[in-house]
């Protein structure tokens, strides 16, 4: 997936990726109703694994954020990882 994104992105183009982190409650208990969208999420990532997947890019930032969700069930925290990266100038593949 990242290889195809790299191929399609113009040099110096920017990519934004947001994924659920491996410490999200949905990752720990995929059978529970703790997360409204857990049943639709196929992968949960660590910061290191996401950086590794996008290693061909120049990573500008990779931030882990936890936010309180009190919209359903017991209040709990979700973990989201946001990566911002650029395709290096002069690299075509």
Secondary structure, 3 states (H helix, E strand, C coil): CHHHHHHHCCCCCEEEEEEEECCCHHHHCCCCCCCCCHHHCCCCECHHHHHHHCCCCEEEEEEEEEEEECCCCCCEEEEEEEEEEECCCCCCC
